[in-house]
């Protein structure tokens, strides 16, 4: 059995006026937020998929279906904590995580430090082991038009 495994994840959500914007576990002031069953945190959702994928445990929808009332409006940090519990239950721990958020606006750079701290805390790893990057799509596609946002995550996990 492998001592190290990698996983990748992706998530996307439409944006709408008047909804809260939560990314990387941090509430960000914005006139629009993600349309979702949960809080719509695309960064955490991509991260959960990467972690689950690393241990071949399916995806976020398998463990936390959007058809379940239990997850309506849920804080995605809870989903991440539960995902880390699944990972640990299989004998693995998180080594590091790298997340990229694509969003045209608002600017995310001022929030990246807090996102890293929040994600590290939930996963029980050091902040130096969590990378969060933000980018735009130079006004191209649905992200560039401000219709949605997306996130990509890559993780390394190790047998504990």
C-alpha positions in Angstrom: 0.0 0.0 0.0 1.3 3.5 -0.9 2.6 5.7 1.8 1.8 8.9 -0.1 -1.1 9.7 -2.4 -2.1 12.8 -4.3 -5.6 14.0 -5.1 -7.1 16.9 -7.1 -10.4 18.6 -6.9 -12.6 21.1 -8.7 -15.7 23.0 -7.9 -17.8 25.7 -9.5 -20.7 27.8 -8.5 -22.9 30.5 -10.1 -22.9 33.9 -8.5 -26.0 35.9 -7.6 -26.7 39.3 -6.0 -27.5 39.4 -2.3 -25.9 36.1 -1.2 -23.0 35.8 1.2 -19.6 35.1 -0.3 -17.5 32.6 1.6 -14.2 31.4 0.3 -11.6 29.3 2.1 -13.8 29.5 5.2 -13.7 33.3 5.2 -16.7 35.6 4.7 -15.8 38.3 2.2 -17.7 41.5 1.7 -19.2 41.4 -1.8 -22.6 42.4 -3.4 -22.8 38.8 -4.7 -22.2 35.3 -3.4 -22.4 31.6 -4.5 -25.6 29.9 -5.3 -25.5 26.6 -3.5 -27.2 24.1 -1.2 -24.5 24.7 1.4 -22.6 28.0 2.0 -21.1 27.6 -1.5 -17.5 27.7 -0.5 -15.9 26.5 -3.8 -12.4 26.5 -2.3 -13.4 24.1 0.5 -15.5 22.0 -1.9 -12.6 21.5 -4.3 -10.3 20.8 -1.3 -12.8 18.1 0.0 -12.9 16.5 -3.4 -9.1 16.4 -3.6 -8.8 14.8 -0.1 -11.5 12.2 -0.9 -9.9 11.5 -4.3 -6.5 10.9 -2.8 -7.9 8.0 -0.8 -10.3 6.8 -3.5 -13.3 7.6 -1.3 -15.5 9.2 -4.0 -16.5 12.8 -4.0 -18.1 15.5 -1.9 -21.5 14.7 -3.3 -21.3 11.1 -2.2 -20.6 12.0 1.4 -22.6 15.2 1.7 -25.4 15.1 -0.9 -27.0 18.4 -1.9 -30.3 16.6 -1.8 -30.0 16.2 2.0 -31.7 18.7 4.3 -28.9 18.1 6.8 -26.5 20.0 4.6 -28.8 22.9 3.7 -26.8 26.1 4.4 -24.1 24.2 6.2 -20.8 25.9 6.9 -18.3 24.2 4.6 -15.7 24.1 7.3 -17.8 21.4 8.9 -17.7 19.5 5.6 -13.9 19.9 5.5 -13.6 18.7 9.1 -15.7 15.6 8.4 -13.7 14.9 5.3 -10.4 15.1 7.3 -12.1 12.6 9.7 -12.8 10.2 6.8 -9.2 10.6 5.7 -7.8 9.8 9.1 -10.2 6.9 9.4 -8.5 5.4 6.4 -5.1 5.9 8.1 -4.0 9.1 6.3 -3.1 12.6 7.2 -2.8 15.8 5.2 0.8 16.7 4.2 -0.1 19.8 2.2 -2.8 21.5 0.1 -2.6 23.9 -2.8 -5.8 25.8 -3.9 -6.4 28.2 -6.7 -9.6 30.3 -6.8 -10.7 31.9 -10.1 -12.9 34.9 -9.7 -13.1 38.2 -11.6 -14.2 40.3 -8.5 -13.8 41.1 -5.7 -10.0 41.1 -5.3 -9.1 38.2 -3.0 -5.5 38.9 -2.2 -6.4 40.7 1.1 -8.1 37.6 2.4 -5.6 34.9 1.4 -3.7 34.9 4.8 -6.9 34.4 6.7 -8.0 31.6 4.3 -4.7 29.8 4.8 -5.0 30.1 8.6 -8.6 28.9 8.6 -8.0 25.9 6.3 -4.9 24.9 8.2 -6.7 25.1 11.5 -9.6 22.9 10.3 -7.2 20.3 8.8 -4.9 20.3 11.8 -1.8 21.2 9.8 0.6 24.2 9.7 -0.3 27.3 7.8 3.0 26.9 5.9 1.4 23.7 4.5 -1.5 25.4 2.9 -1.3 27.5 -0.3 -4.1 29.6 -1.5 -3.9 31.6 -4.8 -6.4 33.8 -6.5 -6.6 34.6 -10.2 -9.0 36.2 -12.7 -9.7 34.9 -16.2 -9.0 38.2 -17.8 -12.7 38.8 -18.5 -12.9 35.5 -20.4 -15.7 32.9 -20.0 -18.3 32.7 -17.3 -15.8 33.6 -14.5 -14.6 36.6 -16.5 -18.2 37.8 -17.0 -18.8 37.6 -13.3 -21.4 34.8 -13.6 -19.5 32.4 -11.4 -16.4 31.3 -9.7 -14.3 28.1 -9.6 -11.6 26.5 -7.5 -9.0 23.9 -8.1 -7.2 22.0 -5.3 -4.3 19.5 -5.2 -3.3 17.7 -2.0 -0.6 15.3 -0.8 -1.6 12.9 1.9 0.5 10.3 3.8 -0.2 7.2 5.7 0.1 8.0 9.4 
